[in-house]
Amino acid sequence: MSSPLILGIETSCDETAVGIVRGRKLLANVISSSVEEHARFGGVVPEIASRAHLEAMQPVIVQALSDAQVKLEDIDAIGVTAGPGLIGALLVGTSAASGLALGLDKPLYGVNHLSSHLAVDALDESHKLGPAIGLLVSGGHSSIIQVNDIAQSVQVLGAAIDDAAGEAFDKIARLLGLDFPGGPEIDKLAKEGNESAIDFPRGLSDTDYDFSFSGLKTAVARYLQKTPNAKRADIAASFQEAVVDVLLNKSLAACASTGIDTLLIAGGVAANSRLRQLAVQRCAAAGVLLRTPPTALCTDNGAMVAVMTSLAVSAGVKASHIGLEALSTVPLSQPVWA
């Protein structure tokens, strides 16, 4: 099936999202976020997220079908994020997807949330699908991946051994008195600062492809203690520069060592303006083709689940079973499971 009509459901954290694609063409992408309900707690509360998914699921599906101008019975297959993520939130999505697949007598695909972030690149039909180095930077994950075939063959080259980049952004934002989520707030504040003002450490810079941002977090905290009157914008800009510098250095080193000349950046942190700006400069200097999704498709969304499912269907990947298991943790090397 070369251009299947796919409905994808994403409920791994605090967004209830449904996307619809035909092949690699995006027809609808509807998101209902509960982030404002979590903001006063400084982080996502699993029980609140699960209840929000229950309330939003049906309206989001109805809106997506309307936007795509298709009927539910027209759908060829259902895709759903089955992990990793908050288990209660995942169960809402997998239950809804299983019910739809059973009622419509359509195949069900449980897909990997992290692999789906990388699959967003396929929504640009002008992109030739081939080997790439993927820099996946989402809230709780920072990884460098060799992507041979996103639906069937990915290899993790390196990952965060403590705080991921997104977690570091949230924690430093809290220290700076900024709102949750911290990534966009630091990005905004950093534009008013000097990224060279403070030379914060670059963790694990001498190792291959693993990341560590806990030392950087500690360095920022100690700097704030010693210099409480320091310009917050300079701290934000210098911290952000340290994170971005490490992410890109390791990613481009992976491109060089593997001989793969395409770098794909995906995940929520891929929306960071400094990361995108510096990636353009450094990839051009290294002769590496850079691909980044539109910022609206960097954070969790249903489109990424739908296109990941579409690629799996087109590749002949075996469908999952109805009532598939949701998993709070799952390796990136497992894009689809039963």
N, C-alpha and C positions, 0 to 999 in steps of 0.2 A: 504494500500500500504506500504509494509515493507521497501523497498529500492527504494524510488522514485528518479528520476533524476531531480535535482533542479538547476536552475540558480538564483543566488542571486546578487542584485545590491545595492551598498552602495555609497551614495553621500551626507552624512550629513554635511561634512565640506570641507576639502581640498584634499581628496583622491577620485578619481574616481576608484571604485574597483568592480570587478566581480569575483564571485567564483562559481564553479560547484561541486556539491557533488552527490554521489549515496548512498542514505541512510546516513550513517555517515562516508563514505569514501571520502576524498578530492581528486578531480580529477584535479582541476585547481584553481589558485588564482592569478589574475592579478591586479596590482595596478599602477595607474598613479597619481603621487602626484604633486600638484602645490605649495608645501611649499616654494620653492625657490622664487616664485613670490611674496610671502607675507613677506619674511624675512626682507626686507628693511623697512617695515612698523612696524615691531615688533609684528605682530599679523596677524590673518587671515582677509582679506578684502572680505566681502561677494560677492560683484559684480565680483571681479576677480575670486573667487572660482566658481561661477555659470558659467561664460564664459568658464573656464577651463573644467568643467564637460561636457558642450556642445561639445567642441572640442574633448574630449577624449572618449566619450561614445561608439561610434561605433567601433573604433579600439580596445578598451579594450574587448568588447564583442566578436569580431572576434578572438582575440588572446586567450581568455579563451576557446572558442569552439575548437580551434586548439589544445591547450595544453591538453584538456580533450579528444580529439579525438572523439567528438560526433558532431552530426548535430543539428541545432536549432529545427528541427521538432521532435527530439528525447526527448526533454525536457518535463517532466511531469507537472511541475508547475514553476511559476516565483515568486520569493520573492524580496522584496525591502524595504529598510529602509524608513519608512514613518514618522519618528520622534523619538526622538527630534533632532533638528539640525538647521542649517541656512535655513530659509524657501525657499529662492531662489535655494539653492543647492538641497534641498529635492525635489523641484518641477521638476528639471531636471530628477532625478532618477525615481520618481513616474510616470512621463509622459512617459519615455522610457519603464518602466515596463508595464504600462497599454497598450501601443501600441503593445508590444510584446505579451502580454496575449490575447489581442483582435485579433491580426493577426493570432496567432497560435491556438486560441480557447482553451486556457489552463487556469487553475485557477490562480488567483493572490492573493498573501498574503502580506499585509502591516505589517511589523514587527517593534518592538521596538528596536531602536539602542542599548540601554543600555542592555536589556535582551540578545541581540545577542552577546554582548561581553562575557557574562557568558556561552552562548551556545557553544562557541569555545571548551570548555572542551569535548563536545560530539564527536569531530572529532577524538579523541583517542578511537578507538573501544574497547580497552582493559578496558576502564573505565566503571564500572557499573553505570548506571544512577539512582541516588537516592537522598534523602535529603542531602543538603549541606548548609553551611553558605558561602555566596558569599561576598567577598570584592571587590567591583567595584571601581576602581580608574582610571578614564579617565580624559581628559583635564578639563572639567567643572563639573565633578561629583565625589563625594566620598560618597559611601553608603555601608552599611552592610545590606545584604538581606538574608532572609531565603528562600532558593530555595527548594520547594517541588516537583514541576514539571515545568521545565523551560518554557514549551510551554503554560502552563495553570494556574499555581499557584505559585506566588512569593509574599513575604511579606517584605516590607521595615521595618527594625528594627531601622535604624538610617541613617542620611545623613548630609552633610555639611550645616551649617547654614549661612556661609559666603563664604570665598574663599575655593574652593576645592583644593586638594593636587596638581593637575596638574597646576592650576592657580597660586598657591603659588610658585611652581618651576619656572614658567615663569617670575613672578615678581621679585623674588630674583635673577634670572639669569640676568635680566636687570640691577638691582642694582650693580651686580658684573661685568658688562660690557661684559657679554657673549652673544653669538648669540641666535637667535630664531630658533627652539623651545628650551626652557630652560632646560627641563628635562634631555635630553641626555648630555647637556653641563655640568650641575652640577654633574651628575653621573660621568662623566669623570674627572672633576677637583677634586672631593671629594676623588678619589683614591690616590691623592697626599697629602691629609690632614689627620688630626687627628680628629676623630669624637667625642672625649672627650675633645677637647680643650676649647670649649665654652658650657656652660650649658644653652641652649636656652629653653624657656618655652614649656610645653606640654599642649596645650589648651584643656579645658573641660575634663581633665583627671579623674575628680571625677563624671562625669555624665555617663549615660548608653552608647549609641551607636552613638550619634551625634558628628560631627567634627567641629572644628573651627581653621582655620589657619591664620586668619587675625592678631591676636595678635603676633603670631610667626613672621609674615612678618614685623610687626612694630618693634619687638625686634631686628631683624637683621638689619633693616634700622638704628635704633638708635645706634647699636653697630658700624656700619660702620661710622656714623657721629663722634662718640667719639674716635674711633681708626682707622682712615683712612689708617694707614700703616700696619694694621693687615694682616696676611697671608690669602690671598683669599681662598686657598685650605682648610684651617682649618675652615673658615666660611662656605664654601660649605658643608664640611663633617659634621660639627656640626648641620647645618640646616637640612640636609638630614636625619641625625640620629633622630632628633626630630620628623620629619614627620613620618618616618618609625616606630618609637617606638610607637607612638599613634595609627597608623593604625593597627599594629599587636596586641597591648594590647586589643583594643576594639574588634577586630575580634575573638581573642581567648576567650575573656570573653563571647561573643555571643555563641561560641561553647559550653562552659561550662554550660551556663544557659539553653540552649535548649537541651543539651544532644546529639547534632549532632557532630559527630567526624570527619567530612570532611570539610576542608577549601579550597574554590576555589577562587583564586585571578585572576582578569581579568581587562582589560582596559590598556590604554597606559602606565600608571605609573607602571603596573605590569612588565614592561620590565626593571625597575630599578634594577641594580645589587645588591645593598645593601638590598633592600626590599626582593629580592629573597634569598639572603644569610641568612639574619636574620630569614626569615620565615621558612627555613629549620631547623635551630637550635631550634627555639621556638616551632614549631609544634612537633618536635621530643620529646622535653622535656615535652610537654603537652599531648603526646599520640594522637595527631590529624593527620589524613592523609592530606597531603598537595598536591594540584593539581594546577599547573600553566601552562599556554599555552606556546608553543615555543615563543621566543621573537618576531619573525616575525609575529605572529598572535595576539599580544597584541594591537597594534595600529589598526586603522580602516581598515577593509578589507572586501572583498566580501564573503570569506569563512564563516565568522560568520553569515552573513545574509542567506546564502544558507543552512547551517546546522540548523539554527533556523527554517527556513521554512520547512525543511525536518522533523524535530521533530513535528512541528504543523500538517503537512500532515499525518504523521504516527499516531498521536494521534486523528485524526478525527476532528480537529479544522475547523470550517466553514471558507471558503475562503472569502476574501474581494471582494468588487465590483470594476469593471473597473472604473478608474478615481477616486480612493479613495483619501481622503483628506490628505494632508501632514500637520503635526502639529509641530510647533517649540518647544512646550513643551508637554510632555505626561508622565503620571506616570509609574513607573517601573511595577506596578501591572497590567498593560495592555499590555501583550506581543504581541498580534495580534489584529488588529481591522479592521472594514469594511470601 
